[in-house]
Amino acid sequence: MAPSPALRCCKRALNWIPVLFINLVVAWSYYAYVVELCVYTIPINAERSKCYLVIFHAFLAIFIWSYWKTIWSKPASPSIAFALPRAEKELYEKEQRAEMQQEILKRVAKNLPIYTRTAGGAIRYCDFCQLIKPDRCHHCSTCEMCVLKMDHHCPWVNNCVGFSNYKFFVLFLAYATLYCVVICATVVQYFIKFWTKELPDTHAKFHILFLFFVAALFFISIVSLFSYHLWLVGKNRTTIEAFRAPVFANGPDKNGFSLGFKRNLVEVFGDQAKNWIFPVFSSQGDGHSFVTRLVHIDPEQVNSILQQNGKMWDRTWHHNNTVVMTTNTPQRLCRLQQSEAQGI
């Protein structure tokens, strides 16, 4: 039974509580740093105070920019091309036998760039959204939609982290870490002075002591999460794929989408290094298809799929049971394994 509109409205409102909490903490940290530290504790005419304020505001601005881009970037959903045509949809809904439903899905999937399956080898179909799931796409019960290259649903941004905002999320973690580092590095000497009674007890003492503790605690928690996602980027995996390897024709392959560290990095951050540090969308592809270590695929079909993904490949040949391709942009070799048993 579907929840009532009032219940769904309350649930959506409650989902914003973690975001509100983060924003209140950031707002208080701004007051504690700018007013209590730079105005009341450090003489306002001191060069150190001005330098602290410039550095603090620079990191705060890029941190807030990345955070709000992660929050307000709408999750990308599959295109209409992945929905069943009307005739096949009617047949699918009328058919009661699971094996016959799979035959219908297989006929439709032949025309789509889809190579992953369920653990049982079936076509991945979403009964809620009524579409065939593209590779790396999953249904989010919180957002109530299928999300392209879904990584996870993050309560701290009240949004799904996926193809449309994964770069923003990683930058948000990076700049949140640096924001905490800036606070800890500049506050620590005044923290020690208040702690050892070198500075008189004032209303600023509580704010500065607490500011250091909060920044240090947030740094410890965020830097671990940031490190984990850097590892995922280097392996070209999502959080879901890290816990459950994608299943291809020859079975599960945790490295099925890995193209080497540099290509994996470029897939998320783009091929223009100047855009990497800014929360502007520069990820490669369209989120519907991904370059992968295809298994038992005809070379002409491989070229067609890769061209759909925006990659122009110039040569394909077979060597030692491995499909090998070269590309002009950039000049790299991408080995597509035909057998997971090779262990490469």
LOVO-861938 format. One record per residue (C-alpha): residue in three letters; x negated, y negated, z; residue number from 1. Coordinates in steps of 0.02 Angstrom, whole numbers, plus 50000, padded with zeros to 5 digits. Layout:
<nodes>
+------+-------+-------+-------+------+
: resn :  east : north :    up : resi :
+------+-------+-------+-------+------+
:  ala :     X :     Y :     Z :  NUM :
...
+------+-------+-------+-------+------+
</nodes>
This chain:
<nodes>
+------+-------+-------+-------+------+
: resn :  east : north :    up : resi :
+------+-------+-------+-------+------+
:  met : 50000 : 50000 : 50000 :    1 :
:  ala : 49929 : 49831 : 49949 :    2 :
:  pro : 49906 : 49703 : 50088 :    3 :
:  ser : 50029 : 49559 : 50096 :    4 :
:  pro : 49980 : 49389 : 50022 :    5 :
:  ala : 49971 : 49313 : 50196 :    6 :
:  leu : 49853 : 49450 : 50256 :    7 :
:  arg : 49743 : 49431 : 50103 :    8 :
:  cys : 49737 : 49242 : 50130 :    9 :
:  cys : 49683 : 49266 : 50311 :   10 :
:  lys : 49551 : 49391 : 50258 :   11 :
:  arg : 49479 : 49270 : 50129 :   12 :
:  ala : 49474 : 49131 : 50259 :   13 :
:  leu : 49384 : 49242 : 50384 :   14 :
:  asn : 49255 : 49289 : 50252 :   15 :
:  trp : 49193 : 49109 : 50256 :   16 :
:  ile : 49146 : 49117 : 50441 :   17 :
:  pro : 48966 : 49181 : 50410 :   18 :
:  val : 48941 : 49044 : 50279 :   19 :
:  leu : 49007 : 48914 : 50401 :   20 :
:  phe : 48890 : 48979 : 50535 :   21 :
:  ile : 48737 : 48964 : 50421 :   22 :
:  asn : 48785 : 48788 : 50371 :   23 :
:  leu : 48809 : 48735 : 50552 :   24 :
:  val : 48638 : 48805 : 50598 :   25 :
:  val : 48557 : 48712 : 50453 :   26 :
:  ala : 48649 : 48551 : 50499 :   27 :
:  trp : 48591 : 48565 : 50681 :   28 :
:  ser : 48412 : 48604 : 50625 :   29 :
:  tyr : 48416 : 48445 : 50520 :   30 :
:  tyr : 48471 : 48341 : 50670 :   31 :
:  ala : 48345 : 48423 : 50788 :   32 :
:  tyr : 48200 : 48400 : 50667 :   33 :
:  val : 48235 : 48227 : 50597 :   34 :
:  val : 48309 : 48142 : 50750 :   35 :
:  glu : 48243 : 48232 : 50903 :   36 :
:  leu : 48069 : 48272 : 50835 :   37 :
:  cys : 48024 : 48138 : 50707 :   38 :
:  val : 48117 : 47993 : 50788 :   39 :
:  tyr : 48113 : 48022 : 50976 :   40 :
:  thr : 47961 : 48135 : 51001 :   41 :
:  ile : 47841 : 48073 : 50867 :   42 :
:  pro : 47821 : 47883 : 50855 :   43 :
:  ile : 47923 : 47825 : 50707 :   44 :
:  asn : 47780 : 47722 : 50636 :   45 :
:  ala : 47658 : 47869 : 50639 :   46 :
:  glu : 47596 : 47933 : 50473 :   47 :
:  arg : 47621 : 48110 : 50534 :   48 :
:  ser : 47807 : 48079 : 50557 :   49 :
:  lys : 47827 : 48013 : 50380 :   50 :
:  cys : 47729 : 48159 : 50308 :   51 :
:  tyr : 47835 : 48284 : 50406 :   52 :
:  leu : 47995 : 48204 : 50343 :   53 :
:  val : 47941 : 48211 : 50160 :   54 :
:  ile : 47891 : 48394 : 50170 :   55 :
:  phe : 48044 : 48443 : 50271 :   56 :
:  his : 48168 : 48360 : 50151 :   57 :
:  ala : 48083 : 48435 : 49997 :   58 :
:  phe : 48100 : 48613 : 50063 :   59 :
:  leu : 48274 : 48581 : 50132 :   60 :
:  ala : 48335 : 48518 : 49963 :   61 :
:  ile : 48274 : 48667 : 49862 :   62 :
:  phe : 48336 : 48786 : 49997 :   63 :
:  ile : 48512 : 48711 : 49997 :   64 :
:  trp : 48514 : 48708 : 49807 :   65 :
:  ser : 48473 : 48894 : 49796 :   66 :
:  tyr : 48594 : 48939 : 49935 :   67 :
:  trp : 48743 : 48851 : 49857 :   68 :
:  lys : 48703 : 48916 : 49684 :   69 :
:  thr : 48711 : 49092 : 49757 :   70 :
:  ile : 48878 : 49054 : 49839 :   71 :
:  trp : 48966 : 48967 : 49695 :   72 :
:  ser : 48903 : 49071 : 49548 :   73 :
:  lys : 49052 : 49176 : 49497 :   74 :
:  pro : 49009 : 49362 : 49484 :   75 :
:  ala : 48998 : 49417 : 49302 :   76 :
:  ser : 49127 : 49548 : 49254 :   77 :
:  pro : 49131 : 49667 : 49104 :   78 :
:  ser : 49197 : 49602 : 48939 :   79 :
:  ile : 49358 : 49661 : 48859 :   80 :
:  ala : 49255 : 49776 : 48747 :   81 :
:  phe : 49241 : 49897 : 48894 :   82 :
:  ala : 49430 : 49909 : 48919 :   83 :
:  leu : 49521 : 50055 : 48840 :   84 :
:  pro : 49611 : 50015 : 48676 :   85 :
:  arg : 49799 : 50018 : 48694 :   86 :
:  ala : 49823 : 50189 : 48613 :   87 :
:  glu : 49687 : 50273 : 48717 :   88 :
:  lys : 49749 : 50187 : 48875 :   89 :
:  glu : 49924 : 50257 : 48850 :   90 :
:  leu : 49853 : 50431 : 48821 :   91 :
:  tyr : 49741 : 50415 : 48974 :   92 :
:  glu : 49886 : 50363 : 49087 :   93 :
:  lys : 50001 : 50500 : 49023 :   94 :
:  glu : 49868 : 50636 : 49037 :   95 :
:  gln : 49867 : 50726 : 49205 :   96 :
:  arg : 49718 : 50840 : 49176 :   97 :
:  ala : 49551 : 50764 : 49229 :   98 :
:  glu : 49453 : 50854 : 49093 :   99 :
:  met : 49565 : 50784 : 48956 :  100 :
:  gln : 49552 : 50610 : 49030 :  101 :
:  gln : 49364 : 50627 : 49019 :  102 :
:  glu : 49376 : 50676 : 48836 :  103 :
:  ile : 49472 : 50515 : 48803 :  104 :
:  leu : 49342 : 50413 : 48895 :  105 :
:  lys : 49200 : 50499 : 48802 :  106 :
:  arg : 49276 : 50454 : 48633 :  107 :
:  val : 49286 : 50272 : 48682 :  108 :
:  ala : 49114 : 50271 : 48765 :  109 :
:  lys : 49030 : 50330 : 48605 :  110 :
:  asn : 49046 : 50153 : 48537 :  111 :
:  leu : 48977 : 50072 : 48694 :  112 :
:  pro : 48795 : 50051 : 48756 :  113 :
:  ile : 48824 : 50164 : 48906 :  114 :
:  tyr : 48700 : 50296 : 48966 :  115 :
:  thr : 48734 : 50319 : 49151 :  116 :
:  arg : 48861 : 50440 : 49222 :  117 :
:  thr : 48937 : 50489 : 49387 :  118 :
:  ala : 48847 : 50615 : 49497 :  119 :
:  gly : 48954 : 50749 : 49415 :  120 :
:  gly : 48909 : 50692 : 49239 :  121 :
:  ala : 49074 : 50606 : 49202 :  122 :
:  ile : 49102 : 50437 : 49118 :  123 :
:  arg : 49110 : 50301 : 49251 :  124 :
:  tyr : 49285 : 50228 : 49244 :  125 :
:  cys : 49363 : 50100 : 49363 :  126 :
:  asp : 49545 : 50138 : 49399 :  127 :
:  phe : 49569 : 49969 : 49483 :  128 :
:  cys : 49504 : 49862 : 49338 :  129 :
:  gln : 49552 : 49993 : 49208 :  130 :
:  leu : 49390 : 49987 : 49110 :  131 :
:  ile : 49236 : 50092 : 49076 :  132 :
:  lys : 49096 : 50031 : 49187 :  133 :
:  pro : 48939 : 49967 : 49097 :  134 :
:  asp : 48772 : 50032 : 49159 :  135 :
:  arg : 48731 : 49964 : 49333 :  136 :
:  cys : 48907 : 49894 : 49354 :  137 :
:  his : 49007 : 49934 : 49512 :  138 :
:  his : 49174 : 49888 : 49586 :  139 :
:  cys : 49171 : 49772 : 49738 :  140 :
:  ser : 49317 : 49803 : 49855 :  141 :
:  thr : 49293 : 49633 : 49937 :  142 :
:  cys : 49291 : 49532 : 49776 :  143 :
:  glu : 49418 : 49653 : 49700 :  144 :
:  met : 49328 : 49661 : 49533 :  145 :
:  cys : 49192 : 49754 : 49439 :  146 :
:  val : 49026 : 49661 : 49448 :  147 :
:  leu : 48889 : 49674 : 49317 :  148 :
:  lys : 48723 : 49738 : 49385 :  149 :
:  met : 48795 : 49733 : 49560 :  150 :
:  asp : 48664 : 49729 : 49698 :  151 :
:  his : 48774 : 49710 : 49852 :  152 :
:  his : 48910 : 49603 : 49928 :  153 :
:  cys : 48828 : 49479 : 50046 :  154 :
:  pro : 48936 : 49411 : 50189 :  155 :
:  trp : 48812 : 49268 : 50219 :  156 :
:  val : 48854 : 49194 : 50049 :  157 :
:  asn : 49031 : 49267 : 50040 :  158 :
:  asn : 48995 : 49325 : 49864 :  159 :
:  cys : 48937 : 49474 : 49765 :  160 :
:  val : 48754 : 49470 : 49720 :  161 :
:  gly : 48734 : 49533 : 49543 :  162 :
:  phe : 48682 : 49488 : 49366 :  163 :
:  ser : 48746 : 49309 : 49372 :  164 :
:  asn : 48662 : 49256 : 49535 :  165 :
:  tyr : 48528 : 49383 : 49584 :  166 :
:  lys : 48387 : 49262 : 49539 :  167 :
:  phe : 48471 : 49128 : 49646 :  168 :
:  phe : 48485 : 49250 : 49791 :  169 :
:  val : 48300 : 49296 : 49785 :  170 :
:  leu : 48253 : 49111 : 49777 :  171 :
:  phe : 48371 : 49076 : 49922 :  172 :
:  leu : 48278 : 49204 : 50027 :  173 :
:  ala : 48110 : 49133 : 49971 :  174 :
:  tyr : 48152 : 48953 : 50013 :  175 :
:  ala : 48240 : 49000 : 50175 :  176 :
:  thr : 48078 : 49086 : 50226 :  177 :
:  leu : 47975 : 48932 : 50180 :  178 :
:  tyr : 48099 : 48818 : 50269 :  179 :
:  cys : 48074 : 48917 : 50429 :  180 :
:  val : 47884 : 48915 : 50403 :  181 :
:  val : 47883 : 48725 : 50385 :  182 :
:  ile : 47984 : 48703 : 50544 :  183 :
:  cys : 47879 : 48824 : 50646 :  184 :
:  ala : 47713 : 48754 : 50583 :  185 :
:  thr : 47756 : 48573 : 50621 :  186 :
:  val : 47853 : 48600 : 50783 :  187 :
:  val : 47737 : 48723 : 50870 :  188 :
:  gln : 47618 : 48593 : 50944 :  189 :
:  tyr : 47764 : 48496 : 51022 :  190 :
:  phe : 47842 : 48659 : 51079 :  191 :
:  ile : 47681 : 48698 : 51173 :  192 :
:  lys : 47671 : 48523 : 51247 :  193 :
:  phe : 47849 : 48530 : 51311 :  194 :
:  trp : 47821 : 48707 : 51376 :  195 :
:  thr : 47662 : 48658 : 51471 :  196 :
:  lys : 47739 : 48494 : 51535 :  197 :
:  glu : 47616 : 48385 : 51436 :  198 :
:  leu : 47767 : 48290 : 51371 :  199 :
:  pro : 47899 : 48221 : 51490 :  200 :
:  asp : 48068 : 48304 : 51501 :  201 :
:  thr : 48188 : 48215 : 51385 :  202 :
:  his : 48346 : 48260 : 51291 :  203 :
:  ala : 48232 : 48310 : 51144 :  204 :
:  lys : 48151 : 48451 : 51243 :  205 :
:  phe : 48296 : 48572 : 51228 :  206 :
:  his : 48318 : 48541 : 51042 :  207 :
:  ile : 48133 : 48563 : 51001 :  208 :
:  leu : 48111 : 48720 : 51107 :  209 :
:  phe : 48268 : 48797 : 51036 :  210 :
:  leu : 48226 : 48742 : 50859 :  211 :
:  phe : 48061 : 48837 : 50864 :  212 :
:  phe : 48141 : 48995 : 50933 :  213 :
:  val : 48282 : 48994 : 50804 :  214 :
:  ala : 48164 : 48960 : 50658 :  215 :
:  ala : 48048 : 49100 : 50714 :  216 :
:  leu : 48190 : 49225 : 50733 :  217 :
:  phe : 48264 : 49181 : 50564 :  218 :
:  phe : 48092 : 49193 : 50485 :  219 :
:  ile : 48065 : 49370 : 50550 :  220 :
:  ser : 48234 : 49429 : 50486 :  221 :
:  ile : 48230 : 49339 : 50318 :  222 :
:  val : 48050 : 49380 : 50271 :  223 :
:  ser : 48085 : 49567 : 50288 :  224 :
:  leu : 48238 : 49553 : 50175 :  225 :
:  phe : 48142 : 49444 : 50052 :  226 :
:  ser : 47999 : 49570 : 50044 :  227 :
:  tyr : 48122 : 49711 : 50012 :  228 :
:  his : 48203 : 49619 : 49866 :  229 :
:  leu : 48034 : 49576 : 49792 :  230 :
:  trp : 47998 : 49763 : 49794 :  231 :
:  leu : 48166 : 49795 : 49709 :  232 :
:  val : 48126 : 49666 : 49573 :  233 :
:  gly : 47958 : 49748 : 49541 :  234 :
:  lys : 48042 : 49918 : 49522 :  235 :
:  asn : 48192 : 49849 : 49425 :  236 :
:  arg : 48317 : 49924 : 49546 :  237 :
:  thr : 48469 : 49857 : 49634 :  238 :
:  thr : 48504 : 49892 : 49816 :  239 :
:  ile : 48636 : 50018 : 49762 :  240 :
:  glu : 48512 : 50106 : 49647 :  241 :
:  ala : 48381 : 50110 : 49785 :  242 :
:  phe : 48499 : 50214 : 49892 :  243 :
:  arg : 48580 : 50312 : 49749 :  244 :
:  ala : 48478 : 50339 : 49591 :  245 :
:  pro : 48572 : 50308 : 49427 :  246 :
:  val : 48621 : 50468 : 49338 :  247 :
:  phe : 48575 : 50490 : 49154 :  248 :
:  ala : 48604 : 50634 : 49033 :  249 :
:  asn : 48457 : 50730 : 49109 :  250 :
:  gly : 48506 : 50692 : 49288 :  251 :
:  pro : 48461 : 50559 : 49418 :  252 :
:  asp : 48314 : 50446 : 49379 :  253 :
:  lys : 48268 : 50312 : 49506 :  254 :
:  asn : 48148 : 50233 : 49380 :  255 :
:  gly : 48270 : 50241 : 49235 :  256 :
:  phe : 48275 : 50052 : 49210 :  257 :
:  ser : 48093 : 50014 : 49255 :  258 :
:  leu : 47992 : 49939 : 49112 :  259 :
:  gly : 47833 : 49899 : 49208 :  260 :
:  phe : 47806 : 49763 : 49338 :  261 :
:  lys : 47789 : 49615 : 49219 :  262 :
:  arg : 47940 : 49660 : 49112 :  263 :
:  asn : 48042 : 49695 : 49268 :  264 :
:  leu : 47998 : 49523 : 49335 :  265 :
:  val : 48041 : 49440 : 49170 :  266 :
:  glu : 48210 : 49527 : 49163 :  267 :
:  val : 48263 : 49439 : 49324 :  268 :
:  phe : 48171 : 49273 : 49313 :  269 :
:  gly : 48158 : 49248 : 49124 :  270 :
:  asp : 48012 : 49232 : 49005 :  271 :
:  gln : 47980 : 49048 : 49043 :  272 :
:  ala : 47873 : 49040 : 49201 :  273 :
:  lys : 47915 : 48855 : 49224 :  274 :
:  asn : 48095 : 48905 : 49266 :  275 :
:  trp : 48051 : 49037 : 49394 :  276 :
:  ile : 48046 : 48923 : 49546 :  277 :
:  phe : 48209 : 48831 : 49507 :  278 :
:  pro : 48385 : 48900 : 49539 :  279 :
:  val : 48439 : 48887 : 49357 :  280 :
:  phe : 48498 : 49040 : 49264 :  281 :
:  ser : 48358 : 49116 : 49159 :  282 :
:  ser : 48383 : 49304 : 49176 :  283 :
:  gln : 48371 : 49405 : 49015 :  284 :
:  gly : 48511 : 49501 : 48932 :  285 :
:  asp : 48699 : 49491 : 48950 :  286 :
:  gly : 48722 : 49608 : 49098 :  287 :
:  his : 48817 : 49737 : 48993 :  288 :
:  ser : 48669 : 49837 : 48928 :  289 :
:  phe : 48490 : 49862 : 48984 :  290 :
:  val : 48331 : 49928 : 48907 :  291 :
:  thr : 48306 : 50100 : 48982 :  292 :
:  arg : 48211 : 50262 : 48963 :  293 :
:  leu : 48343 : 50335 : 48847 :  294 :
:  val : 48362 : 50523 : 48835 :  295 :
:  his : 48395 : 50619 : 48672 :  296 :
:  ile : 48450 : 50465 : 48576 :  297 :
:  asp : 48434 : 50445 : 48389 :  298 :
:  pro : 48303 : 50310 : 48347 :  299 :
:  glu : 48428 : 50211 : 48242 :  300 :
:  gln : 48549 : 50209 : 48387 :  301 :
:  val : 48409 : 50152 : 48503 :  302 :
:  asn : 48369 : 50005 : 48390 :  303 :
:  ser : 48552 : 49957 : 48381 :  304 :
:  ile : 48572 : 49959 : 48570 :  305 :
:  leu : 48413 : 49861 : 48602 :  306 :
:  gln : 48462 : 49728 : 48474 :  307 :
:  gln : 48627 : 49708 : 48566 :  308 :
:  asn : 48524 : 49672 : 48721 :  309 :
:  gly : 48428 : 49533 : 48635 :  310 :
:  lys : 48269 : 49632 : 48605 :  311 :
:  met : 48197 : 49642 : 48429 :  312 :
:  trp : 48094 : 49800 : 48412 :  313 :
:  asp : 47988 : 49828 : 48258 :  314 :
:  arg : 47934 : 50011 : 48264 :  315 :
:  thr : 47997 : 50176 : 48331 :  316 :
:  trp : 47911 : 50344 : 48323 :  317 :
:  his : 47901 : 50509 : 48417 :  318 :
:  his : 47740 : 50560 : 48502 :  319 :
:  asn : 47716 : 50704 : 48626 :  320 :
:  asn : 47905 : 50719 : 48655 :  321 :
:  thr : 47914 : 50535 : 48702 :  322 :
:  val : 48005 : 50398 : 48608 :  323 :
:  val : 47883 : 50252 : 48600 :  324 :
:  met : 47929 : 50076 : 48546 :  325 :
:  thr : 47835 : 49915 : 48518 :  326 :
:  thr : 47906 : 49740 : 48517 :  327 :
:  asn : 47849 : 49575 : 48449 :  328 :
:  thr : 47916 : 49474 : 48597 :  329 :
:  pro : 47812 : 49510 : 48697 :  330 :
:  gln : 47686 : 49635 : 48625 :  331 :
:  arg : 47713 : 49777 : 48747 :  332 :
:  leu : 47734 : 49965 : 48740 :  333 :
:  cys : 47890 : 50034 : 48822 :  334 :
:  arg : 47893 : 50222 : 48845 :  335 :
:  leu : 48065 : 50299 : 48844 :  336 :
:  gln : 48051 : 50469 : 48924 :  337 :
:  gln : 48147 : 50614 : 48845 :  338 :
:  ser : 48125 : 50725 : 48997 :  339 :
:  glu : 48122 : 50682 : 49181 :  340 :
:  ala : 48024 : 50845 : 49205 :  341 :
:  gln : 47870 : 50758 : 49138 :  342 :
:  gly : 47863 : 50666 : 49305 :  343 :
:  ile : 47803 : 50500 : 49229 :  344 :
+------+-------+-------+-------+------+
</nodes>
